[in-house]
Amino acid sequence: MFGLGWPEVGLIAIAAILVFGPKKIPELGSALGKTLRGFKEEMNKPEDDDEEFDRE
């Protein structure tokens, strides 16, 4: 996972809990997931949108 071992991942998780609090972590994860999903959808769109932009 990006060259990180379990100790590093655990340390990052503990730091995130300390900074954001345990109640905010699920909200942040959900927002990140929605953002990544939207980005992937935009990347997989056909290139017809680019042609419309060029015409204007």
mmJSON file of the N, C-alpha and C atoms, coordinates in Angstrom:
{"data_MODEL":{"atom_site":{
"group_PDB":["ATOM","ATOM","ATOM","ATOM","ATOM","ATOM","ATOM","ATOM","ATOM","ATOM","ATOM","ATOM","ATOM","ATOM","ATOM","ATOM","ATOM","ATOM","ATOM","ATOM","ATOM","ATOM","ATOM","ATOM","ATOM","ATOM","ATOM","ATOM","ATOM","ATOM","ATOM","ATOM","ATOM","ATOM","ATOM","ATOM","ATOM","ATOM","ATOM","ATOM","ATOM","ATOM","ATOM","ATOM","ATOM","ATOM","ATOM","ATOM","ATOM","ATOM","ATOM","ATOM","ATOM","ATOM","ATOM","ATOM","ATOM","ATOM","ATOM","ATOM","ATOM","ATOM","ATOM","ATOM","ATOM","ATOM","ATOM","ATOM","ATOM","ATOM","ATOM","ATOM","ATOM","ATOM","ATOM","ATOM","ATOM","ATOM","ATOM","ATOM","ATOM","ATOM","ATOM","ATOM","ATOM","ATOM","ATOM","ATOM","ATOM","ATOM","ATOM","ATOM","ATOM","ATOM","ATOM","ATOM","ATOM","ATOM","ATOM","ATOM","ATOM","ATOM","ATOM","ATOM","ATOM","ATOM","ATOM","ATOM","ATOM","ATOM","ATOM","ATOM","ATOM","ATOM","ATOM","ATOM","ATOM","ATOM","ATOM","ATOM","ATOM","ATOM","ATOM","ATOM","ATOM","ATOM","ATOM","ATOM","ATOM","ATOM","ATOM","ATOM","ATOM","ATOM","ATOM","ATOM","ATOM","ATOM","ATOM","ATOM","ATOM","ATOM","ATOM","ATOM","ATOM","ATOM","ATOM","ATOM","ATOM","ATOM","ATOM","ATOM","ATOM","ATOM","ATOM","ATOM","ATOM","ATOM","ATOM","ATOM","ATOM","ATOM","ATOM","ATOM","ATOM","ATOM","ATOM","ATOM"],
"id":[1,2,3,4,5,6,7,8,9,10,11,12,13,14,15,16,17,18,19,20,21,22,23,24,25,26,27,28,29,30,31,32,33,34,35,36,37,38,39,40,41,42,43,44,45,46,47,48,49,50,51,52,53,54,55,56,57,58,59,60,61,62,63,64,65,66,67,68,69,70,71,72,73,74,75,76,77,78,79,80,81,82,83,84,85,86,87,88,89,90,91,92,93,94,95,96,97,98,99,100,101,102,103,104,105,106,107,108,109,110,111,112,113,114,115,116,117,118,119,120,121,122,123,124,125,126,127,128,129,130,131,132,133,134,135,136,137,138,139,140,141,142,143,144,145,146,147,148,149,150,151,152,153,154,155,156,157,158,159,160,161,162,163,164,165,166,167,168],
"type_symbol":["N","C","C","N","C","C","N","C","C","N","C","C","N","C","C","N","C","C","N","C","C","N","C","C","N","C","C","N","C","C","N","C","C","N","C","C","N","C","C","N","C","C","N","C","C","N","C","C","N","C","C","N","C","C","N","C","C","N","C","C","N","C","C","N","C","C","N","C","C","N","C","C","N","C","C","N","C","C","N","C","C","N","C","C","N","C","C","N","C","C","N","C","C","N","C","C","N","C","C","N","C","C","N","C","C","N","C","C","N","C","C","N","C","C","N","C","C","N","C","C","N","C","C","N","C","C","N","C","C","N","C","C","N","C","C","N","C","C","N","C","C","N","C","C","N","C","C","N","C","C","N","C","C","N","C","C","N","C","C","N","C","C","N","C","C","N","C","C"],
"label_atom_id":["N","CA","C","N","CA","C","N","CA","C","N","CA","C","N","CA","C","N","CA","C","N","CA","C","N","CA","C","N","CA","C","N","CA","C","N","CA","C","N","CA","C","N","CA","C","N","CA","C","N","CA","C","N","CA","C","N","CA","C","N","CA","C","N","CA","C","N","CA","C","N","CA","C","N","CA","C","N","CA","C","N","CA","C","N","CA","C","N","CA","C","N","CA","C","N","CA","C","N","CA","C","N","CA","C","N","CA","C","N","CA","C","N","CA","C","N","CA","C","N","CA","C","N","CA","C","N","CA","C","N","CA","C","N","CA","C","N","CA","C","N","CA","C","N","CA","C","N","CA","C","N","CA","C","N","CA","C","N","CA","C","N","CA","C","N","CA","C","N","CA","C","N","CA","C","N","CA","C","N","CA","C","N","CA","C","N","CA","C","N","CA","C","N","CA","C"],
"label_alt_id":[null,null,null,null,null,null,null,null,null,null,null,null,null,null,null,null,null,null,null,null,null,null,null,null,null,null,null,null,null,null,null,null,null,null,null,null,null,null,null,null,null,null,null,null,null,null,null,null,null,null,null,null,null,null,null,null,null,null,null,null,null,null,null,null,null,null,null,null,null,null,null,null,null,null,null,null,null,null,null,null,null,null,null,null,null,null,null,null,null,null,null,null,null,null,null,null,null,null,null,null,null,null,null,null,null,null,null,null,null,null,null,null,null,null,null,null,null,null,null,null,null,null,null,null,null,null,null,null,null,null,null,null,null,null,null,null,null,null,null,null,null,null,null,null,null,null,null,null,null,null,null,null,null,null,null,null,null,null,null,null,null,null,null,null,null,null,null,null],
"label_comp_id":["MET","MET","MET","PHE","PHE","PHE","GLY","GLY","GLY","LEU","LEU","LEU","GLY","GLY","GLY","TRP","TRP","TRP","PRO","PRO","PRO","GLU","GLU","GLU","VAL","VAL","VAL","GLY","GLY","GLY","LEU","LEU","LEU","ILE","ILE","ILE","ALA","ALA","ALA","ILE","ILE","ILE","ALA","ALA","ALA","ALA","ALA","ALA","ILE","ILE","ILE","LEU","LEU","LEU","VAL","VAL","VAL","PHE","PHE","PHE","GLY","GLY","GLY","PRO","PRO","PRO","LYS","LYS","LYS","LYS","LYS","LYS","ILE","ILE","ILE","PRO","PRO","PRO","GLU","GLU","GLU","LEU","LEU","LEU","GLY","GLY","GLY","SER","SER","SER","ALA","ALA","ALA","LEU","LEU","LEU","GLY","GLY","GLY","LYS","LYS","LYS","THR","THR","THR","LEU","LEU","LEU","ARG","ARG","ARG","GLY","GLY","GLY","PHE","PHE","PHE","LYS","LYS","LYS","GLU","GLU","GLU","GLU","GLU","GLU","MET","MET","MET","ASN","ASN","ASN","LYS","LYS","LYS","PRO","PRO","PRO","GLU","GLU","GLU","ASP","ASP","ASP","ASP","ASP","ASP","ASP","ASP","ASP","GLU","GLU","GLU","GLU","GLU","GLU","PHE","PHE","PHE","ASP","ASP","ASP","ARG","ARG","ARG","GLU","GLU","GLU"],
"label_asym_id":["A","A","A","A","A","A","A","A","A","A","A","A","A","A","A","A","A","A","A","A","A","A","A","A","A","A","A","A","A","A","A","A","A","A","A","A","A","A","A","A","A","A","A","A","A","A","A","A","A","A","A","A","A","A","A","A","A","A","A","A","A","A","A","A","A","A","A","A","A","A","A","A","A","A","A","A","A","A","A","A","A","A","A","A","A","A","A","A","A","A","A","A","A","A","A","A","A","A","A","A","A","A","A","A","A","A","A","A","A","A","A","A","A","A","A","A","A","A","A","A","A","A","A","A","A","A","A","A","A","A","A","A","A","A","A","A","A","A","A","A","A","A","A","A","A","A","A","A","A","A","A","A","A","A","A","A","A","A","A","A","A","A","A","A","A","A","A","A"],
"label_entity_id":["1","1","1","1","1","1","1","1","1","1","1","1","1","1","1","1","1","1","1","1","1","1","1","1","1","1","1","1","1","1","1","1","1","1","1","1","1","1","1","1","1","1","1","1","1","1","1","1","1","1","1","1","1","1","1","1","1","1","1","1","1","1","1","1","1","1","1","1","1","1","1","1","1","1","1","1","1","1","1","1","1","1","1","1","1","1","1","1","1","1","1","1","1","1","1","1","1","1","1","1","1","1","1","1","1","1","1","1","1","1","1","1","1","1","1","1","1","1","1","1","1","1","1","1","1","1","1","1","1","1","1","1","1","1","1","1","1","1","1","1","1","1","1","1","1","1","1","1","1","1","1","1","1","1","1","1","1","1","1","1","1","1","1","1","1","1","1","1"],
"label_seq_id":[1,1,1,2,2,2,3,3,3,4,4,4,5,5,5,6,6,6,7,7,7,8,8,8,9,9,9,10,10,10,11,11,11,12,12,12,13,13,13,14,14,14,15,15,15,16,16,16,17,17,17,18,18,18,19,19,19,20,20,20,21,21,21,22,22,22,23,23,23,24,24,24,25,25,25,26,26,26,27,27,27,28,28,28,29,29,29,30,30,30,31,31,31,32,32,32,33,33,33,34,34,34,35,35,35,36,36,36,37,37,37,38,38,38,39,39,39,40,40,40,41,41,41,42,42,42,43,43,43,44,44,44,45,45,45,46,46,46,47,47,47,48,48,48,49,49,49,50,50,50,51,51,51,52,52,52,53,53,53,54,54,54,55,55,55,56,56,56],
"pdbx_PDB_ins_code":[null,null,null,null,null,null,null,null,null,null,null,null,null,null,null,null,null,null,null,null,null,null,null,null,null,null,null,null,null,null,null,null,null,null,null,null,null,null,null,null,null,null,null,null,null,null,null,null,null,null,null,null,null,null,null,null,null,null,null,null,null,null,null,null,null,null,null,null,null,null,null,null,null,null,null,null,null,null,null,null,null,null,null,null,null,null,null,null,null,null,null,null,null,null,null,null,null,null,null,null,null,null,null,null,null,null,null,null,null,null,null,null,null,null,null,null,null,null,null,null,null,null,null,null,null,null,null,null,null,null,null,null,null,null,null,null,null,null,null,null,null,null,null,null,null,null,null,null,null,null,null,null,null,null,null,null,null,null,null,null,null,null,null,null,null,null,null,null],
"Cartn_x":[0.843,0.0,0.889,1.315,2.144,3.442,3.939,5.188,5.049,3.821,3.611,3.334,3.924,3.648,2.522,2.119,1.026,1.346,2.58,2.854,2.629,3.022,2.83,1.356,0.601,-0.833,-1.525,-1.139,-1.701,-1.391,-0.169,0.224,-0.576,-0.785,-1.587,-3.031,-3.578,-4.953,-5.082,-4.129,-4.164,-4.067,-3.202,-3.07,-4.37,-5.025,-6.292,-7.367,-7.417,-8.405,-8.134,-6.878,-6.546,-6.871,-6.642,-6.868,-8.354,-9.067,-10.456,-11.478,-11.11,-12.059,-12.734,-13.105,-13.672,-15.025,-15.781,-17.102,-16.993,-15.934,-15.785,-15.158,-14.442,-13.724,-14.669,-15.819,-16.713,-17.232,-17.503,-17.964,-16.879,-15.65,-14.541,-14.34,-14.442,-14.302,-15.388,-16.605,-17.716,-17.505,-17.1,-16.863,-15.73,-14.683,-13.564,-14.016,-14.815,-15.326,-16.183,-17.061,-17.914,-17.065,-16.041,-15.173,-14.427,-13.865,-13.137,-14.067,-15.27,-16.24,-16.599,-16.847,-17.163,-16.0,-14.784,-13.604,-13.476,-13.685,-13.599,-14.674,-15.884,-16.957,-16.612,-16.049,-15.669,-14.538,-13.619,-12.508,-12.973,-14.043,-14.534,-15.585,-15.952,-16.935,-16.376,-17.251,-16.778,-16.237,-15.443,-14.803,-15.697,-16.983,-17.917,-17.974,-17.82,-17.86,-16.74,-15.58,-14.452,-14.762,-15.447,-15.78,-16.761,-17.729,-18.675,-17.955,-16.997,-16.232,-15.43,-14.863,-14.069,-14.915,-16.177,-17.054,-17.423,-17.471,-17.898,-16.815],
"Cartn_y":[-1.174,0.0,1.238,1.708,2.893,2.811,1.603,1.437,1.641,1.666,1.839,0.486,0.273,-0.945,-0.705,-1.772,-1.647,-0.683,-0.629,0.344,1.794,2.094,3.452,3.766,2.802,3.002,3.214,2.44,2.602,3.966,4.422,5.73,6.846,6.724,7.708,7.689,6.503,6.394,7.029,6.794,7.392,8.912,9.404,10.85,11.442,10.764,11.258,11.308,10.299,10.287,11.424,11.673,12.766,14.133,14.288,15.588,15.835,14.862,15.07,14.562,13.654,13.066,11.848,10.901,9.645,9.8,10.835,11.008,11.605,12.33,13.011,12.11,11.067,10.199,9.564,8.973,8.387,9.42,10.636,11.682,12.032,12.121,12.429,11.313,10.063,8.925,8.917,9.23,9.273,10.38,11.551,12.663,12.337,11.705,11.323,10.301,9.333,8.328,8.939,9.872,10.537,11.352,12.009,12.814,11.939,10.835,9.933,9.294,8.942,8.345,9.339,10.594,11.624,11.864,11.842,12.033,10.906,9.669,8.526,8.603,9.014,9.139,10.183,11.301,12.338,11.874,11.085,10.592,9.562,8.828,7.784,8.284,9.56,10.111,10.092,9.945,10.036,11.431,11.545,12.818,13.748,13.478,14.354,15.727,15.777,17.047,17.966,17.411,18.221,18.865,18.142,18.676,19.838,19.734,20.812,22.056,21.889,23.013,23.685,22.893,23.445,24.269,23.873,24.583,25.976,26.138,27.426,28.411],
"Cartn_z":[0.0,0.0,0.0,-1.119,-1.283,-0.486,-0.254,0.468,1.968,2.487,3.923,4.561,5.713,6.459,7.449,8.138,9.105,10.243,10.74,11.812,11.347,10.119,9.612,9.416,8.889,8.69,10.037,11.025,12.373,12.967,12.779,13.286,12.602,11.304,10.576,11.079,11.322,11.818,13.203,14.07,15.407,15.313,14.454,14.276,13.748,12.808,12.256,13.337,14.187,15.273,16.245,16.552,17.463,16.864,15.573,14.936,14.691,14.117,13.705,14.708,15.567,16.504,15.901,16.737,16.23,15.54,15.858,15.241,13.843,13.557,12.276,11.201,11.601,10.657,9.627,10.017,8.998,7.995,8.474,7.565,6.552,7.013,6.111,5.088,5.535,4.627,3.564,3.978,3.029,2.001,2.454,1.536,0.568,1.064,0.201,-0.841,-0.433,-1.363,-2.46,-2.083,-3.077,-4.053,-3.526,-4.381,-5.382,-4.913,-5.799,-6.827,-6.403,-7.329,-8.428,-8.062,-9.051,-10.0,-9.472,-10.309,-11.322,-10.881,-11.797,-12.876,-12.498,-13.483,-14.531,-14.115,-15.064,-15.979,-15.453,-16.262,-17.282,-16.972,-17.874,-18.852,-18.778,-19.71,-21.122,-22.104,-23.493,-23.772,-24.78,-25.076,-25.881,-25.952,-26.657,-25.999,-24.685,-23.977,-24.443,-24.75,-25.199,-26.546,-27.434,-28.755,-28.63,-27.699,-27.502,-26.992,-26.133,-25.593,-26.696,-27.609,-28.693,-29.66,-29.847,-30.776,-30.259,-28.958,-28.374,-28.392],
"occupancy":[1.0,1.0,1.0,1.0,1.0,1.0,1.0,1.0,1.0,1.0,1.0,1.0,1.0,1.0,1.0,1.0,1.0,1.0,1.0,1.0,1.0,1.0,1.0,1.0,1.0,1.0,1.0,1.0,1.0,1.0,1.0,1.0,1.0,1.0,1.0,1.0,1.0,1.0,1.0,1.0,1.0,1.0,1.0,1.0,1.0,1.0,1.0,1.0,1.0,1.0,1.0,1.0,1.0,1.0,1.0,1.0,1.0,1.0,1.0,1.0,1.0,1.0,1.0,1.0,1.0,1.0,1.0,1.0,1.0,1.0,1.0,1.0,1.0,1.0,1.0,1.0,1.0,1.0,1.0,1.0,1.0,1.0,1.0,1.0,1.0,1.0,1.0,1.0,1.0,1.0,1.0,1.0,1.0,1.0,1.0,1.0,1.0,1.0,1.0,1.0,1.0,1.0,1.0,1.0,1.0,1.0,1.0,1.0,1.0,1.0,1.0,1.0,1.0,1.0,1.0,1.0,1.0,1.0,1.0,1.0,1.0,1.0,1.0,1.0,1.0,1.0,1.0,1.0,1.0,1.0,1.0,1.0,1.0,1.0,1.0,1.0,1.0,1.0,1.0,1.0,1.0,1.0,1.0,1.0,1.0,1.0,1.0,1.0,1.0,1.0,1.0,1.0,1.0,1.0,1.0,1.0,1.0,1.0,1.0,1.0,1.0,1.0,1.0,1.0,1.0,1.0,1.0,1.0],
"B_iso_or_equiv":[0.0,0.0,0.0,0.0,0.0,0.0,0.0,0.0,0.0,0.0,0.0,0.0,0.0,0.0,0.0,0.0,0.0,0.0,0.0,0.0,0.0,0.0,0.0,0.0,0.0,0.0,0.0,0.0,0.0,0.0,0.0,0.0,0.0,0.0,0.0,0.0,0.0,0.0,0.0,0.0,0.0,0.0,0.0,0.0,0.0,0.0,0.0,0.0,0.0,0.0,0.0,0.0,0.0,0.0,0.0,0.0,0.0,0.0,0.0,0.0,0.0,0.0,0.0,0.0,0.0,0.0,0.0,0.0,0.0,0.0,0.0,0.0,0.0,0.0,0.0,0.0,0.0,0.0,0.0,0.0,0.0,0.0,0.0,0.0,0.0,0.0,0.0,0.0,0.0,0.0,0.0,0.0,0.0,0.0,0.0,0.0,0.0,0.0,0.0,0.0,0.0,0.0,0.0,0.0,0.0,0.0,0.0,0.0,0.0,0.0,0.0,0.0,0.0,0.0,0.0,0.0,0.0,0.0,0.0,0.0,0.0,0.0,0.0,0.0,0.0,0.0,0.0,0.0,0.0,0.0,0.0,0.0,0.0,0.0,0.0,0.0,0.0,0.0,0.0,0.0,0.0,0.0,0.0,0.0,0.0,0.0,0.0,0.0,0.0,0.0,0.0,0.0,0.0,0.0,0.0,0.0,0.0,0.0,0.0,0.0,0.0,0.0,0.0,0.0,0.0,0.0,0.0,0.0],
"pdbx_formal_charge":[null,null,null,null,null,null,null,null,null,null,null,null,null,null,null,null,null,null,null,null,null,null,null,null,null,null,null,null,null,null,null,null,null,null,null,null,null,null,null,null,null,null,null,null,null,null,null,null,null,null,null,null,null,null,null,null,null,null,null,null,null,null,null,null,null,null,null,null,null,null,null,null,null,null,null,null,null,null,null,null,null,null,null,null,null,null,null,null,null,null,null,null,null,null,null,null,null,null,null,null,null,null,null,null,null,null,null,null,null,null,null,null,null,null,null,null,null,null,null,null,null,null,null,null,null,null,null,null,null,null,null,null,null,null,null,null,null,null,null,null,null,null,null,null,null,null,null,null,null,null,null,null,null,null,null,null,null,null,null,null,null,null,null,null,null,null,null,null],
"auth_seq_id":[1,1,1,2,2,2,3,3,3,4,4,4,5,5,5,6,6,6,7,7,7,8,8,8,9,9,9,10,10,10,11,11,11,12,12,12,13,13,13,14,14,14,15,15,15,16,16,16,17,17,17,18,18,18,19,19,19,20,20,20,21,21,21,22,22,22,23,23,23,24,24,24,25,25,25,26,26,26,27,27,27,28,28,28,29,29,29,30,30,30,31,31,31,32,32,32,33,33,33,34,34,34,35,35,35,36,36,36,37,37,37,38,38,38,39,39,39,40,40,40,41,41,41,42,42,42,43,43,43,44,44,44,45,45,45,46,46,46,47,47,47,48,48,48,49,49,49,50,50,50,51,51,51,52,52,52,53,53,53,54,54,54,55,55,55,56,56,56],
"auth_comp_id":["MET","MET","MET","PHE","PHE","PHE","GLY","GLY","GLY","LEU","LEU","LEU","GLY","GLY","GLY","TRP","TRP","TRP","PRO","PRO","PRO","GLU","GLU","GLU","VAL","VAL","VAL","GLY","GLY","GLY","LEU","LEU","LEU","ILE","ILE","ILE","ALA","ALA","ALA","ILE","ILE","ILE","ALA","ALA","ALA","ALA","ALA","ALA","ILE","ILE","ILE","LEU","LEU","LEU","VAL","VAL","VAL","PHE","PHE","PHE","GLY","GLY","GLY","PRO","PRO","PRO","LYS","LYS","LYS","LYS","LYS","LYS","ILE","ILE","ILE","PRO","PRO","PRO","GLU","GLU","GLU","LEU","LEU","LEU","GLY","GLY","GLY","SER","SER","SER","ALA","ALA","ALA","LEU","LEU","LEU","GLY","GLY","GLY","LYS","LYS","LYS","THR","THR","THR","LEU","LEU","LEU","ARG","ARG","ARG","GLY","GLY","GLY","PHE","PHE","PHE","LYS","LYS","LYS","GLU","GLU","GLU","GLU","GLU","GLU","MET","MET","MET","ASN","ASN","ASN","LYS","LYS","LYS","PRO","PRO","PRO","GLU","GLU","GLU","ASP","ASP","ASP","ASP","ASP","ASP","ASP","ASP","ASP","GLU","GLU","GLU","GLU","GLU","GLU","PHE","PHE","PHE","ASP","ASP","ASP","ARG","ARG","ARG","GLU","GLU","GLU"],
"auth_asym_id":["A","A","A","A","A","A","A","A","A","A","A","A","A","A","A","A","A","A","A","A","A","A","A","A","A","A","A","A","A","A","A","A","A","A","A","A","A","A","A","A","A","A","A","A","A","A","A","A","A","A","A","A","A","A","A","A","A","A","A","A","A","A","A","A","A","A","A","A","A","A","A","A","A","A","A","A","A","A","A","A","A","A","A","A","A","A","A","A","A","A","A","A","A","A","A","A","A","A","A","A","A","A","A","A","A","A","A","A","A","A","A","A","A","A","A","A","A","A","A","A","A","A","A","A","A","A","A","A","A","A","A","A","A","A","A","A","A","A","A","A","A","A","A","A","A","A","A","A","A","A","A","A","A","A","A","A","A","A","A","A","A","A","A","A","A","A","A","A"],
"auth_atom_id":["N","CA","C","N","CA","C","N","CA","C","N","CA","C","N","CA","C","N","CA","C","N","CA","C","N","CA","C","N","CA","C","N","CA","C","N","CA","C","N","CA","C","N","CA","C","N","CA","C","N","CA","C","N","CA","C","N","CA","C","N","CA","C","N","CA","C","N","CA","C","N","CA","C","N","CA","C","N","CA","C","N","CA","C","N","CA","C","N","CA","C","N","CA","C","N","CA","C","N","CA","C","N","CA","C","N","CA","C","N","CA","C","N","CA","C","N","CA","C","N","CA","C","N","CA","C","N","CA","C","N","CA","C","N","CA","C","N","CA","C","N","CA","C","N","CA","C","N","CA","C","N","CA","C","N","CA","C","N","CA","C","N","CA","C","N","CA","C","N","CA","C","N","CA","C","N","CA","C","N","CA","C","N","CA","C","N","CA","C","N","CA","C","N","CA","C"],
"pdbx_PDB_model_num":[1,1,1,1,1,1,1,1,1,1,1,1,1,1,1,1,1,1,1,1,1,1,1,1,1,1,1,1,1,1,1,1,1,1,1,1,1,1,1,1,1,1,1,1,1,1,1,1,1,1,1,1,1,1,1,1,1,1,1,1,1,1,1,1,1,1,1,1,1,1,1,1,1,1,1,1,1,1,1,1,1,1,1,1,1,1,1,1,1,1,1,1,1,1,1,1,1,1,1,1,1,1,1,1,1,1,1,1,1,1,1,1,1,1,1,1,1,1,1,1,1,1,1,1,1,1,1,1,1,1,1,1,1,1,1,1,1,1,1,1,1,1,1,1,1,1,1,1,1,1,1,1,1,1,1,1,1,1,1,1,1,1,1,1,1,1,1,1]
}}}
